[in-house]
Amino acid sequence: MKKQIVIHSADPDNLDTWVKYSNGLCDSCHAVCCTMPAEIRARDLVRMGLLSEFDLETDLKQLARGLQKQGVIEHFNFRHGLFTLARRANGDCSFLDTRTRRCTIYEQRPDTCRNHPQKIGPRPGFCPYRQEQAGSSRSR
C-alpha cells in the first residue's frame, strides 16, 4: 500500500491552517511567509545595507520618512521602534525574487525573517506552508 502524501495549503490569515514547522519544509514552499508584513528594527536596516551605523544616531522618525519616500518601508511604529518593510502590489516582500521565490538578501535578511517561524510570528513553531506550484524552478 502506497503512503499518501498530504499537500498542505495554509491560509496565512487563518492560524488554524498553519502546519508545524520542520527543517526542510521551506525547500518546497511557495514562500508564503514572504507575503506577510515584516516588522524590523533599525539594526536590521544596517545589516541589509539600507542604513549606516552613523544613521542610527539620527532621529528615527526622520529616517522613517526618508525610507518611506524611497519605498523601502511602508510604515514606522515609533512607540516600538519597528519599521514595516514595503511589499509589492501582489503582497510579496520587495526582496523576494519573483522567479525563484527566494530571498535576494538571504545572508543580510532581518532578524524577523531569521527567526520565523521557529521563535516568532503569529504562531511560533508553525508556518503558513503552501507547496510551491508545479513547474516552478528553485535555485539556491
C-alpha positions as protocol buffer text, in pm:
chain_id: "A"
residue {
  index: 1
  type: MET
  ca { x: 0 y: 0 z: 0 }
}
residue {
  index: 2
  type: LYS
  ca { x: 143 y: 339 z: -102 }
}
residue {
  index: 3
  type: LYS
  ca { x: 177 y: 611 z: 156 }
}
residue {
  index: 4
  type: GLN
  ca { x: -48 y: 903 z: 69 }
}
residue {
  index: 5
  type: ILE
  ca { x: 129 y: 1239 z: 52 }
}
residue {
  index: 6
  type: VAL
  ca { x: -69 y: 1521 z: 205 }
}
residue {
  index: 7
  type: ILE
  ca { x: -20 y: 1858 z: 38 }
}
residue {
  index: 8
  type: HIS
  ca { x: -91 y: 2137 z: 279 }
}
residue {
  index: 9
  type: SER
  ca { x: -221 y: 2471 z: 169 }
}
residue {
  index: 10
  type: ALA
  ca { x: -236 y: 2705 z: 464 }
}
residue {
  index: 11
  type: ASP
  ca { x: -419 y: 3034 z: 474 }
}
residue {
  index: 12
  type: PRO
  ca { x: -182 y: 3299 z: 615 }
}
residue {
  index: 13
  type: ASP
  ca { x: -480 y: 3475 z: 774 }
}
residue {
  index: 14
  type: ASN
  ca { x: -613 y: 3161 z: 945 }
}
residue {
  index: 15
  type: LEU
  ca { x: -364 y: 3037 z: 1206 }
}
residue {
  index: 16
  type: ASP
  ca { x: -557 y: 2711 z: 1248 }
}
residue {
  index: 17
  type: THR
  ca { x: -447 y: 2606 z: 897 }
}
residue {
  index: 18
  type: TRP
  ca { x: -75 y: 2658 z: 967 }
}
residue {
  index: 19
  type: VAL
  ca { x: 145 y: 2347 z: 979 }
}
residue {
  index: 20
  type: LYS
  ca { x: 407 y: 2254 z: 1237 }
}
residue {
  index: 21
  type: TYR
  ca { x: 744 y: 2378 z: 1120 }
}
residue {
  index: 22
  type: SER
  ca { x: 1017 y: 2124 z: 1049 }
}
residue {
  index: 23
  type: ASN
  ca { x: 1362 y: 2151 z: 892 }
}
residue {
  index: 24
  type: GLY
  ca { x: 1345 y: 2131 z: 515 }
}
residue {
  index: 25
  type: LEU
  ca { x: 985 y: 2249 z: 491 }
}
residue {
  index: 26
  type: CYS
  ca { x: 1096 y: 2574 z: 324 }
}
residue {
  index: 27
  type: ASP
  ca { x: 1257 y: 2378 z: 37 }
}
residue {
  index: 28
  type: SER
  ca { x: 918 y: 2303 z: -118 }
}
residue {
  index: 29
  type: CYS
  ca { x: 723 y: 2608 z: 0 }
}
residue {
  index: 30
  type: HIS
  ca { x: 593 y: 2891 z: -218 }
}
residue {
  index: 31
  type: ALA
  ca { x: 743 y: 3148 z: 26 }
}
residue {
  index: 32
  type: VAL
  ca { x: 411 y: 3234 z: 182 }
}
residue {
  index: 33
  type: CYS
  ca { x: 580 y: 3389 z: 487 }
}
residue {
  index: 34
  type: CYS
  ca { x: 742 y: 3638 z: 247 }
}
residue {
  index: 35
  type: THR
  ca { x: 397 y: 3779 z: 172 }
}
residue {
  index: 36
  type: MET
  ca { x: 331 y: 3866 z: 537 }
}
residue {
  index: 37
  type: PRO
  ca { x: 420 y: 4209 z: 681 }
}
residue {
  index: 38
  type: ALA
  ca { x: 774 y: 4204 z: 821 }
}
residue {
  index: 39
  type: GLU
  ca { x: 843 y: 4430 z: 1116 }
}
residue {
  index: 40
  type: ILE
  ca { x: 1211 y: 4501 z: 1161 }
}
residue {
  index: 41
  type: ARG
  ca { x: 1442 y: 4720 z: 1369 }
}
residue {
  index: 42
  type: ALA
  ca { x: 1694 y: 4985 z: 1264 }
}
residue {
  index: 43
  type: ARG
  ca { x: 1982 y: 4738 z: 1321 }
}
residue {
  index: 44
  type: ASP
  ca { x: 1826 y: 4512 z: 1057 }
}
residue {
  index: 45
  type: LEU
  ca { x: 1828 y: 4801 z: 812 }
}
residue {
  index: 46
  type: VAL
  ca { x: 2201 y: 4844 z: 878 }
}
residue {
  index: 47
  type: ARG
  ca { x: 2265 y: 4472 z: 814 }
}
residue {
  index: 48
  type: MET
  ca { x: 2060 y: 4498 z: 494 }
}
residue {
  index: 49
  type: GLY
  ca { x: 2279 y: 4786 z: 378 }
}
residue {
  index: 50
  type: LEU
  ca { x: 1993 y: 5036 z: 378 }
}
residue {
  index: 51
  type: LEU
  ca { x: 2125 y: 5243 z: 668 }
}
residue {
  index: 52
  type: SER
  ca { x: 2471 y: 5306 z: 807 }
}
residue {
  index: 53
  type: GLU
  ca { x: 2585 y: 5292 z: 1169 }
}
residue {
  index: 54
  type: PHE
  ca { x: 2604 y: 5672 z: 1152 }
}
residue {
  index: 55
  type: ASP
  ca { x: 2234 y: 5685 z: 1054 }
}
residue {
  index: 56
  type: LEU
  ca { x: 2140 y: 5523 z: 1387 }
}
residue {
  index: 57
  type: GLU
  ca { x: 2234 y: 5850 z: 1559 }
}
residue {
  index: 58
  type: THR
  ca { x: 1963 y: 6031 z: 1357 }
}
residue {
  index: 59
  type: ASP
  ca { x: 1603 y: 6071 z: 1471 }
}
residue {
  index: 60
  type: LEU
  ca { x: 1419 y: 5750 z: 1379 }
}
residue {
  index: 61
  type: LYS
  ca { x: 1110 y: 5940 z: 1263 }
}
residue {
  index: 62
  type: GLN
  ca { x: 1325 y: 6135 z: 1018 }
}
residue {
  index: 63
  type: LEU
  ca { x: 1487 y: 5812 z: 895 }
}
residue {
  index: 64
  type: ALA
  ca { x: 1146 y: 5655 z: 854 }
}
residue {
  index: 65
  type: ARG
  ca { x: 1020 y: 5943 z: 641 }
}
residue {
  index: 66
  type: GLY
  ca { x: 1319 y: 5907 z: 409 }
}
residue {
  index: 67
  type: LEU
  ca { x: 1282 y: 5528 z: 388 }
}
residue {
  index: 68
  type: GLN
  ca { x: 912 y: 5565 z: 308 }
}
residue {
  index: 69
  type: LYS
  ca { x: 989 y: 5810 z: 27 }
}
residue {
  index: 70
  type: GLN
  ca { x: 1242 y: 5560 z: -111 }
}
residue {
  index: 71
  type: GLY
  ca { x: 980 y: 5283 z: -98 }
}
residue {
  index: 72
  type: VAL
  ca { x: 1184 y: 5071 z: 146 }
}
residue {
  index: 73
  type: ILE
  ca { x: 929 y: 5074 z: 428 }
}
residue {
  index: 74
  type: GLU
  ca { x: 554 y: 5119 z: 431 }
}
residue {
  index: 75
  type: HIS
  ca { x: 510 y: 5205 z: 800 }
}
residue {
  index: 76
  type: PHE
  ca { x: 701 y: 5307 z: 1111 }
}
residue {
  index: 77
  type: ASN
  ca { x: 580 y: 5238 z: 1465 }
}
residue {
  index: 78
  type: PHE
  ca { x: 761 y: 5500 z: 1672 }
}
residue {
  index: 79
  type: ARG
  ca { x: 641 y: 5363 z: 2004 }
}
residue {
  index: 80
  type: HIS
  ca { x: 806 y: 5026 z: 1943 }
}
residue {
  index: 81
  type: GLY
  ca { x: 1080 y: 5138 z: 1704 }
}
residue {
  index: 82
  type: LEU
  ca { x: 957 y: 4898 z: 1434 }
}
residue {
  index: 83
  type: PHE
  ca { x: 971 y: 4953 z: 1060 }
}
residue {
  index: 84
  type: THR
  ca { x: 740 y: 4753 z: 832 }
}
residue {
  index: 85
  type: LEU
  ca { x: 915 y: 4657 z: 510 }
}
residue {
  index: 86
  type: ALA
  ca { x: 749 y: 4760 z: 186 }
}
residue {
  index: 87
  type: ARG
  ca { x: 583 y: 4494 z: -26 }
}
residue {
  index: 88
  type: ARG
  ca { x: 493 y: 4475 z: -392 }
}
residue {
  index: 89
  type: ALA
  ca { x: 135 y: 4520 z: -512 }
}
residue {
  index: 90
  type: ASN
  ca { x: 84 y: 4140 z: -502 }
}
residue {
  index: 91
  type: GLY
  ca { x: 191 y: 4131 z: -134 }
}
residue {
  index: 92
  type: ASP
  ca { x: 538 y: 3984 z: -190 }
}
residue {
  index: 93
  type: CYS
  ca { x: 831 y: 4123 z: 5 }
}
residue {
  index: 94
  type: SER
  ca { x: 1027 y: 4358 z: -219 }
}
residue {
  index: 95
  type: PHE
  ca { x: 1338 y: 4144 z: -154 }
}
residue {
  index: 96
  type: LEU
  ca { x: 1177 y: 3822 z: -281 }
}
residue {
  index: 97
  type: ASP
  ca { x: 1290 y: 3710 z: -627 }
}
residue {
  index: 98
  type: THR
  ca { x: 974 y: 3684 z: -837 }
}
residue {
  index: 99
  type: ARG
  ca { x: 1104 y: 3393 z: -1046 }
}
residue {
  index: 100
  type: THR
  ca { x: 1274 y: 3170 z: -789 }
}
residue {
  index: 101
  type: ARG
  ca { x: 1068 y: 3281 z: -485 }
}
residue {
  index: 102
  type: ARG
  ca { x: 1393 y: 3302 z: -286 }
}
residue {
  index: 103
  type: CYS
  ca { x: 1521 y: 3588 z: -74 }
}
residue {
  index: 104
  type: THR
  ca { x: 1761 y: 3813 z: -265 }
}
residue {
  index: 105
  type: ILE
  ca { x: 1929 y: 3930 z: 58 }
}
residue {
  index: 106
  type: TYR
  ca { x: 1927 y: 3598 z: 245 }
}
residue {
  index: 107
  type: GLU
  ca { x: 2263 y: 3648 z: 421 }
}
residue {
  index: 108
  type: GLN
  ca { x: 2163 y: 4001 z: 526 }
}
residue {
  index: 109
  type: ARG
  ca { x: 1796 y: 3927 z: 600 }
}
residue {
  index: 110
  type: PRO
  ca { x: 1633 y: 4083 z: 909 }
}
residue {
  index: 111
  type: ASP
  ca { x: 1606 y: 3905 z: 1244 }
}
residue {
  index: 112
  type: THR
  ca { x: 1231 y: 3867 z: 1192 }
}
residue {
  index: 113
  type: CYS
  ca { x: 1298 y: 3654 z: 884 }
}
residue {
  index: 114
  type: ARG
  ca { x: 1583 y: 3466 z: 1052 }
}
residue {
  index: 115
  type: ASN
  ca { x: 1364 y: 3360 z: 1343 }
}
residue {
  index: 116
  type: HIS
  ca { x: 1033 y: 3297 z: 1167 }
}
residue {
  index: 117
  type: PRO
  ca { x: 854 y: 3069 z: 1227 }
}
residue {
  index: 118
  type: GLN
  ca { x: 1063 y: 2885 z: 1485 }
}
residue {
  index: 119
  type: LYS
  ca { x: 1072 y: 3157 z: 1751 }
}
residue {
  index: 120
  type: ILE
  ca { x: 849 y: 3443 z: 1640 }
}
residue {
  index: 121
  type: GLY
  ca { x: 543 y: 3516 z: 1434 }
}
residue {
  index: 122
  type: PRO
  ca { x: 170 y: 3497 z: 1485 }
}
residue {
  index: 123
  type: ARG
  ca { x: 201 y: 3127 z: 1578 }
}
residue {
  index: 124
  type: PRO
  ca { x: 561 y: 3038 z: 1681 }
}
residue {
  index: 125
  type: GLY
  ca { x: 663 y: 2689 z: 1573 }
}
residue {
  index: 126
  type: PHE
  ca { x: 407 y: 2686 z: 1290 }
}
residue {
  index: 127
  type: CYS
  ca { x: 416 y: 2832 z: 940 }
}
residue {
  index: 128
  type: PRO
  ca { x: 174 y: 2920 z: 660 }
}
residue {
  index: 129
  type: TYR
  ca { x: 319 y: 2650 z: 435 }
}
residue {
  index: 130
  type: ARG
  ca { x: 190 y: 2625 z: 81 }
}
residue {
  index: 131
  type: GLN
  ca { x: 356 y: 2384 z: -159 }
}
residue {
  index: 132
  type: GLU
  ca { x: 527 y: 2557 z: -449 }
}
residue {
  index: 133
  type: GLN
  ca { x: 349 y: 2536 z: -779 }
}
residue {
  index: 134
  type: ALA
  ca { x: 442 y: 2256 z: -1015 }
}
residue {
  index: 135
  type: GLY
  ca { x: 695 y: 2357 z: -1274 }
}
residue {
  index: 136
  type: SER
  ca { x: 842 y: 2647 z: -1079 }
}
residue {
  index: 137
  type: SER
  ca { x: 1219 y: 2642 z: -1064 }
}
residue {
  index: 138
  type: ARG
  ca { x: 1416 y: 2696 z: -749 }
}
residue {
  index: 139
  type: SER
  ca { x: 1781 y: 2778 z: -749 }
}
residue {
  index: 140
  type: ARG
  ca { x: 1991 y: 2826 z: -440 }
}
